[in-house]
Amino acid sequence: MWRRIVSTHLKSISAVRSCAAPSCRHAVVESTHFSLSTRASSIPAHSSIFSRQIGSSADTAVKKRVEDVMPIATGHEKEELEAELEGRKLDDIDFPEGPFGTKEAPAVVKSYYDMRIVGCPGGEGEDEHDVVWFWLEKGKHFECPVCTQYFKLEVVGPGGPPDGHGDDHH
Amino acid sequence: MIESQRHSYHLVDPSPWPISGSLGALATTVGGVMYMHPFQGGARLLSLGLIFILYTMFVWWRDVLRESTLEGHHTKVVQLGPRYGSILFIVSEVMFFFAFFWASSHSSLAPAVEIGGIWPPKGIEVLDPWEIPFLNTPILPSSGAAVTWAHHAILAGKEKRAVYALVATVLLALVFTGFQGMEYYQAPFTISDSIYGSTFFLATGFHGFHVIIGTLFLIICGIRQYLGHLTKEHHVGFEAAAWYWHFVDVVWLFLFVSIYWWGGI
């Protein structure tokens, strides 16, 4: 199952993922993405404590920590809870929103690896078309053959091929 | 997506429990048939199969607890699986009991000439519904109220009180089962006493079986609550036990009205 988001801008882009996921409405916040990408490169269990403390000292308001909400949370449940308390969603990068992509201002799709599958549903209202699926690769722009919407990939993770071939860690 | 795995789902590690459960089911069914026909070793195979199934349930659900509470794999979207699964399972159980109520109604609404054209059949001395069954009727719903009390205690973070409430729930359940057992022992008719005996003991018997399963489930919830597994945000296992318990309660009310009360008039 996939979800599409249509932004309130005049013409819109949507990236569609062939994976079921919960709600889609949210805005992408730049700062949290930087913390996301730096955290991804270090060991999650340890760095999460530090980044949370750094985060809370920078906050002026009283911030709830995971320990206050669910002390025994661990693993992925804890990561999900942390993200919720910080006001971001972990699958943020699956639902990009923005104006219609042009050559001068391409539609930016974030990706953890060097390439990902993207679907273009066209513009707003009458300009919609059947979803055109394609691989969007790092460094290569893509133009939709139906509506000429322009896409660009932004790598926010460790990069590399998405199937993990050539990865010496696993 | 989760940092270390890029999605919120739980891809379960390979496990031997599905195949061991299947083998247990095979042994149970084959052993059961052998037992009911003149084959040697049927009883042994049947018992072995049942023990194997029970063992599989124990280790499988122990793994679920380990993966969820101790390893944190059960994110919000993963929790939907057991949640909806429990509801659908209870719906299937409703269908199961529906069949027994239908069977009872089929025989009682138009009593056959072979049993005297009356219901209860001629010669059957029915249990007085206003004695033990009527006593049991407030006991089980009180147990249901206790489990709701436990739920509210969990939601309020009152961990000790939740344990006490679950203990109360289980005690009431055991009293119910005890009374039913006594009644069964002292009943003037058996399962082989005409269609009345068959429908009575099948319907109430399966209900009793479900009460015992529900009681076991609640005991395990009580142990988990005592160990601190259940939090106010996340206690899907407890909710499933509570739903199952309310279902058992409702079935008893239907049983009392249709089989004990109406069936004895």
Interface residues (C-beta under 8 A of the other chain):
Chain A: C19 A21 P22 L36 R39 A40 P44 V69 M70 P71 I72 A73 T74 G75 H76 E77 K78 E79 E80 L90 D91 I93 D94 Y112
Chain B: M1 I2 E3 S4 Q5 R6 H7 S8 H10 T69 L70 E71 G72 H73 H74 T75 K76 V77 G228 H229 T231 E233 H234
